[in-house]
């Protein structure tokens, strides 16, 4: 075991020192000042990629794009094979993650929702719905959020991360679709709009390089060392809207199309940033006392100057991609590492989901689970203890305002049901023998289809922003 840990740290050092021209982290010889009041409860580092597909890490079968840090993390911790995002697109998926409320009952069920004016625009989490930041902050954690929030309304700072329980928050922000305050794209806003910092991509390997430096600065100078910390890193990669990066060297000589080289470089640079954070925790003497979770907010994208998700086989053997309720849009990598707590080299087929994160972190922190969270704690799974099987997981998603873009799916054991409109027939797949969802066996299992259709209709809460079945009533 000790030999493998040393090898892991050697990989961290190698990647830290070799990936291009961006700004560097703290000096490797620096020592974090230790305090006599070091917390017994673990720190929590949550790492969220943006549109990283199930097949885009080496630990999940990727052959072309290099991710040595995350592969090592998976080898020294636990890798989940059947873990699901909260939704197949950014905002509603993050809403499930942040509140523990499944997508069929969540306040946010699409990147935009319908308003009484006919406008189709952003919806914010309700302020009476506790977030992970609020839950852990109330439990005595120092909370920090860095990156993409995507759960608020641009002109209402009270819906931003800092106002929702994150004592230190740095987030990007976009101007609202129908006007309002103008937000400068390269700017990151600190603690609401108390301060800001400019991002110049030419000075960094990538946006994630810049954000990781902010995280390292936070760990060095802004946190209260008498409290455990909860740091939520909301990375940018490999989202298609990061059209340019500062690093021009990675994969330059392989002859790949420019958009594919960019995509691969963003993933490898994301991997590097995870290494920087792990190295910092080791230097601080906090790695052993930190639960580290890594995942992606949905399946792989096919955006950004004609990037093709099939070029790197980004969804592996799965069908579909971002915005699909087939496996490719929902099933995501999930890696858990906790030195000395999670056994080395484990693979779990437990069917987990974003709605399980809030109960999990509540149990880790020793604090009550908010009533809204209906998932199950993954802590027994992580610690190798016995656990029960859940009856099902279900999703409801509104892709756009068009009626035929209302989508639902459910996983019940190895069976997966999907329908793309309330009046469409429900498709059924056996994931044990058909992980690619190519053979629709609905006509062979009418009783299962009946149960699934009942779940689609009944296991939900009405939401005026997302009418059941969709709506065409909107301003263009």
C-alpha positions in Angstrom: 0.0 0.0 0.0 2.7 2.5 1.0 4.5 1.8 -2.3 1.4 2.6 -4.3 0.8 5.8 -2.3 4.3 6.9 -3.1 3.8 6.2 -6.7 0.6 8.2 -6.6 2.4 11.2 -5.2 5.1 10.8 -7.8 2.5 11.0 -10.5 1.1 14.2 -8.9 4.6 15.7 -8.8 5.2 14.7 -12.5 2.0 16.2 -13.8 2.3 19.3 -11.6 5.6 20.1 -13.1 5.1 19.2 -16.8 1.8 20.3 -18.2 2.5 23.5 -20.1 3.0 27.2 -19.5 0.3 28.3 -17.0 0.8 29.9 -13.6 2.2 27.6 -10.9 0.8 26.8 -7.4 2.5 27.3 -4.1 6.2 26.3 -3.6 6.4 22.6 -3.1 8.6 23.1 -0.1 6.2 25.3 1.8 4.6 24.0 4.9 1.1 24.9 6.1 1.1 26.1 9.7 -0.5 23.5 11.9 -2.8 24.4 14.7 -3.5 22.5 17.9 -7.2 22.7 17.2 -7.1 20.6 14.1 -10.6 19.3 13.2 -11.4 15.7 13.8 -14.3 15.7 11.3 -13.0 15.3 7.7 -12.6 18.1 5.2 -14.6 17.6 2.0 -13.3 18.4 -1.5 -16.0 18.0 -4.2 -14.7 18.2 -7.8 -17.3 18.7 -10.5 -16.4 18.5 -14.2 -18.6 20.2 -16.8 -19.8 17.9 -19.6 -17.2 15.2 -19.0 -18.4 11.9 -20.6 -18.5 8.4 -19.1 -15.7 7.3 -21.4 -13.4 10.3 -21.1 -11.1 9.1 -18.3 -8.6 6.4 -18.6 -10.1 4.7 -15.5 -13.3 4.4 -17.6 -11.8 3.1 -20.8 -10.4 6.2 -22.5 -7.4 5.4 -24.7 -6.4 8.7 -26.3 -6.8 11.5 -23.8 -4.4 11.2 -20.8 -5.8 11.5 -17.3 -3.1 10.0 -15.0 -4.1 11.8 -11.8 -7.8 10.8 -11.9 -6.9 7.3 -13.0 -4.6 7.0 -9.9 -7.3 8.4 -7.7 -9.7 5.7 -8.9 -7.1 3.0 -8.4 -6.4 4.1 -4.8 -10.1 4.7 -4.0 -13.5 3.6 -5.3 -14.7 3.8 -8.9 -18.5 3.6 -9.5 -19.8 2.0 -12.7 -23.5 2.9 -12.3 -23.6 6.4 -11.1 -25.9 9.1 -12.5 -26.1 12.8 -12.8 -29.1 14.6 -11.6 -30.2 15.6 -15.1 -28.6 15.5 -18.6 -27.8 19.2 -18.7 -26.0 21.7 -16.5 -28.5 23.7 -14.4 -31.0 21.0 -13.4 -28.3 18.5 -12.7 -26.5 20.9 -10.4 -29.8 21.7 -8.7 -30.3 18.0 -7.8 -26.7 17.9 -6.5 -27.0 21.0 -4.5 -30.4 20.3 -2.8 -30.8 16.5 -2.9 -34.2 16.9 -4.6 -34.6 14.6 -7.6 -35.3 16.1 -11.0 -39.0 15.3 -11.2 -39.5 17.3 -8.0 -36.8 19.9 -8.3 -37.4 23.6 -8.7 -35.1 23.6 -11.7 -35.7 21.0 -14.5 -34.1 22.6 -17.5 -31.5 25.3 -18.2 -34.5 27.7 -18.7 -38.1 27.7 -17.5 -41.3 29.2 -18.7 -42.6 32.4 -17.1 -46.1 34.0 -17.2 -44.8 36.6 -19.5 -44.1 33.9 -22.1 -40.3 34.3 -21.6 -38.1 31.3 -21.4 -35.3 32.2 -18.9 -33.3 31.2 -15.9 -35.0 29.7 -12.7 -33.3 30.0 -9.3 -33.3 27.5 -6.4 -35.9 28.4 -3.8 -34.4 30.2 -0.9 -36.2 27.8 1.5 -34.4 24.8 0.0 -31.2 24.3 1.9 -28.1 23.8 -0.2 -25.0 21.8 0.5 -23.3 25.0 1.5 -26.0 25.9 3.9 -26.2 22.4 5.4 -22.5 22.1 6.0 -22.0 25.7 7.0 -24.6 25.3 9.7 -22.7 22.1 10.8 -19.6 24.2 11.5 -17.8 23.8 8.2 -15.9 26.6 6.4 -17.6 26.5 3.0 -16.2 27.7 -0.3 -17.4 27.5 -3.9 -15.2 28.3 -7.0 -16.4 28.2 -10.6 -19.7 27.8 -12.4 -22.8 28.2 -10.2 -25.6 28.2 -12.8 -28.4 28.0 -10.1 -29.4 31.6 -9.8 -30.8 34.6 -11.6 -28.2 37.0 -12.9 -29.8 40.2 -11.5 -30.6 38.7 -8.1 -27.4 38.4 -6.2 -29.4 36.7 -3.4 -29.6 33.6 -5.6 -25.8 33.4 -6.1 -23.5 31.0 -4.4 -22.3 33.4 -1.7 -25.9 34.0 -0.6 -26.7 30.3 -0.6 -24.4 29.2 2.1 -20.9 29.5 0.6 -18.9 31.8 2.9 -16.3 32.3 0.2 -17.6 32.2 -3.4 -16.0 33.0 -6.7 -18.2 32.5 -9.7 -18.6 33.5 -13.3 -21.9 35.2 -14.4 -23.6 35.9 -17.6 -26.0 38.7 -18.6 -29.7 37.6 -18.5 -31.3 36.5 -21.7 -33.8 39.4 -21.7 -31.5 42.2 -20.6 -30.6 43.6 -17.2 -27.2 44.1 -15.7 -24.3 43.5 -18.1 -21.7 41.0 -16.8 -18.3 40.9 -18.4 -17.5 37.4 -19.5 -13.8 37.2 -18.5 -14.7 38.4 -15.0 -15.1 36.2 -11.9 -17.2 37.7 -9.1 -16.2 37.3 -5.5 -18.8 36.9 -2.7 -21.6 38.1 -4.8 -20.5 41.4 -6.3 -18.3 42.5 -3.4 -15.3 42.2 -5.5 -14.1 40.8 -8.9 -11.1 39.4 -10.6 -10.3 39.4 -14.3 -9.5 36.1 -16.1 -7.0 36.5 -19.0 -6.8 33.2 -20.8 -3.4 34.1 -22.3 -1.8 34.0 -18.8 -3.1 30.5 -17.9 -3.2 27.0 -19.3 -7.0 27.0 -19.1 -9.9 28.5 -17.1 -9.5 25.6 -14.6 -5.8 26.5 -14.1 -6.9 30.0 -13.1 -9.7 28.7 -10.8 -7.4 26.2 -9.1 -5.0 29.0 -8.2 -7.9 30.8 -6.6 -8.6 27.6 -4.6 -5.0 27.2 -3.5 -5.0 30.8 -2.4 -8.1 30.1 -0.4 -6.6 27.2 1.3 -3.5 29.2 2.0 -4.9 32.5 3.2 -8.7 32.6 3.5 -9.9 29.6 5.4 -10.3 29.2 9.1 -7.9 26.5 10.1 -9.8 25.7 13.3 -12.7 24.3 11.2 -13.0 21.6 8.6 -13.5 22.9 5.1 -16.0 22.1 2.4 -14.5 23.2 -0.9 -16.7 22.8 -4.0 -14.6 23.1 -7.2 -16.9 23.6 -10.2 -14.5 23.2 -13.1 -15.0 24.5 -16.7 -13.6 21.6 -18.7 -14.5 20.2 -21.1 -17.5 22.4 -21.8 -17.6 23.6 -25.4 -17.9 27.3 -24.5 -14.3 27.5 -23.5 -13.3 28.2 -27.1 -9.6 29.0 -26.5 -7.1 28.1 -23.9 -3.6 29.4 -23.2 -1.9 26.1 -23.5 -0.9 25.5 -27.2 1.4 22.5 -26.6 -0.7 19.6 -25.4 -1.5 17.1 -28.3 -0.2 19.6 -30.8 1.7 17.1 -32.9 -0.9 14.3 -33.2 -2.7 15.6 -36.3 -6.1 15.9 -34.6 -8.6 18.5 -35.8 -8.1 21.7 -33.9 -11.4 21.4 -32.0 -10.6 17.9 -30.9 -7.1 18.8 -29.7 -8.7 21.6 -27.7 -11.2 19.2 -26.2 -8.5 16.7 -25.2 -6.2 19.4 -23.8 -8.9 20.7 -21.6 -9.5 17.3 -20.1 -5.8 16.6 -19.4 -5.4 20.1 -18.0 -8.4 19.5 -15.7 -6.7 16.3 -14.6 -3.6 18.4 -13.8 -5.6 20.8 -11.6 -6.9 17.9 -9.5 -3.2 16.9 -9.0 -2.4 20.4 -7.9 -5.2 20.3 -5.3 -4.2 16.9 -4.0 -0.5 18.0 -3.8 -1.6 21.0 -1.8 -3.6 18.8 0.6 -0.6 16.6 1.1 1.7 19.6 1.8 -0.8 20.9 4.3 -1.0 17.5 6.0 -4.7 17.3 5.3 -4.9 14.7 2.6 -5.5 11.9 5.1 -8.4 13.9 6.7 -10.2 14.8 3.4 -13.0 13.0 1.6 -12.5 13.6 -2.1 -15.3 13.1 -4.6 -15.1 13.6 -8.4 -17.8 13.4 -11.0 -19.4 15.3 -14.0 -22.6 17.2 -14.2 -23.9 15.2 -17.3 -22.8 13.2 -20.3 -20.4 14.4 -23.0 -21.2 17.4 -25.2 -21.2 17.8 -28.9 -20.7 21.6 -28.9 -18.1 24.2 -29.6 -16.9 24.6 -33.2 -18.2 21.2 -34.3 -16.6 19.0 -31.7 -17.7 15.4 -32.3 -18.3 13.4 -29.1 -17.5 10.2 -31.0 -13.9 11.3 -31.9 -12.7 10.1 -28.5 -15.5 7.7 -27.9 -16.6 10.1 -25.1 -19.6 8.1 -23.9 -17.9 4.7 -24.2 -20.5 2.0 -25.1 -23.4 4.2 -24.0 -26.2 5.6 -26.2 -26.7 9.4 -26.4 -24.9 12.4 -24.9 -25.7 15.7 -23.2 -29.4 16.4 -23.0 -30.3 12.8 -23.7 -32.0 10.6 -21.1 -30.4 7.5 -22.5 -27.4 6.3 -20.5 -24.9 8.5 -22.4 -26.6 11.7 -21.2 -26.9 10.6 -17.6 -24.3 8.0 -16.5 -21.2 9.7 -15.4 -17.8 8.9 -13.8 -17.8 9.0 -10.0 -14.6 8.5 -8.0 -14.3 8.6 -4.2 -11.0 8.7 -2.3 -10.5 8.9 1.5 -7.1 7.8 2.6 -7.4 5.1 5.3 -11.2 5.0 5.1 -12.1 3.9 1.6 -10.3 0.6 0.7 -7.9 0.7 -2.2 -8.9 -0.3 -5.8 -12.6 -0.9 -5.3 -15.2 -0.9 -8.0 -18.9 -0.5 -7.1 -21.9 -1.2 -9.2 -24.2 0.4 -6.7 -26.8 2.5 -8.5 -26.1 6.0 -7.1 -27.1 9.5 -8.1 -26.6 13.2 -7.4 -29.5 13.1 -5.0 -27.4 10.9 -2.8 -24.7 13.5 -2.3 -26.5 15.6 0.3 -27.4 12.6 2.6 -23.8 11.3 2.2 -22.2 14.5 3.2 -24.6 15.0 6.0 -23.6 11.6 7.5 -19.9 12.4 7.0 -20.4 15.7 8.8 -22.6 14.3 11.5 -25.5 16.6 10.8 -29.2 16.0 10.1 -30.2 15.5 6.5 -32.6 18.3 5.3 -36.1 16.9 4.8 -36.2 17.8 1.1 -33.4 15.3 0.3 -34.8 11.9 -0.6 -31.7 10.1 -1.7 -29.7 7.6 0.2 -26.3 8.0 1.9 -23.4 6.5 0.0 -21.2 6.3 3.1 -21.9 2.6 3.8 -21.0 1.8 0.2 -17.8 3.9 0.5 -16.8 2.1 3.7 -17.5 -1.4 2.4 -20.5 -1.9 4.6 -23.8 -3.6 3.7 -26.4 -1.5 2.0 -29.9 -2.0 0.5 -30.8 -1.6 -3.1 -33.0 1.3 -4.1 -36.3 0.5 -5.9 -35.7 3.0 -8.8 -34.3 6.3 -10.0 -36.2 8.5 -12.3 -35.6 11.7 -14.2 -37.7 14.5 -15.8 -36.2 17.0 -18.1 -37.3 19.8 -20.3 -34.8 20.4 -23.1 -36.6 23.4 -24.6 -40.1 24.8 -24.6 -41.2 22.6 -27.5 -43.7 20.0 -26.5 -41.7 17.1 -28.0 -38.7 18.1 -25.8 -40.3 16.9 -22.6 -38.3 13.8 -21.5 -38.6 11.2 -18.8 -36.6 8.1 -17.9 -36.4 5.6 -15.0 -33.9 2.9 -14.0 -35.4 0.0 -12.0 -32.8 -2.6 -11.3 -31.2 -3.5 -14.6 -34.2 -2.2 -16.6 -34.2 1.3 -18.1 -37.3 3.0 -19.4 -37.2 6.1 -21.6 -39.9 8.2 -23.3 -39.5 11.5 -25.2 -43.0 13.0 -24.8 -45.9 12.1 -22.5 -47.8 10.6 -25.5 -44.9 8.6 -26.8 -44.5 4.9 -26.1 -42.1 4.0 -23.3 -39.0 2.2 -24.5 -37.4 -0.5 -22.3 -33.9 -1.8 -22.2 -32.1 -4.5 -20.1 -28.8 -2.8 -19.2 -27.3 -6.1 -18.0 -27.2 -7.4 -21.5 -27.8 -4.2 -23.6 -25.8 -1.3 -22.0 -26.0 0.5 -25.4 -29.8 0.5 -25.3 -30.2 -0.9 -28.8 -32.9 -3.5 -28.3 -36.2 -2.2 -27.2 -38.0 -5.0 -25.3 -41.0 -3.0 -24.1 -43.5 -5.4 -25.7 -42.0 -8.3 -23.7 -42.6 -6.7 -20.3 -46.0 -4.9 -20.2 -46.2 -5.0 -16.4 -42.8 -3.2 -16.1 -43.9 -0.6 -18.6 -47.1 -0.1 -16.6 -45.1 0.5 -13.4 -42.7 2.9 -15.1 -45.5 4.9 -16.7 -47.1 5.2 -13.2 -43.8 6.6 -11.9 -43.6 9.1 -14.7 -47.0 10.4 -13.9 -47.2 10.2 -10.1 -43.6 10.5 -8.7 -43.3 14.2 -9.5 -44.4 17.6 -8.3 -46.1 20.0 -10.6 -44.0 23.0 -11.5 -45.4 26.0 -13.4 -42.0 26.8 -15.0 -42.0 23.3 -16.6 -45.5 22.2 -17.6 -46.1 18.5 -17.7 -45.5 17.5 -21.3 -43.9 20.8 -22.2 -45.4 23.9 -23.7 -45.1 26.0 -26.9 -46.3 29.1 -25.1 -43.2 31.3 -25.2 -41.6 34.4 -26.7 -39.2 33.5 -29.5 
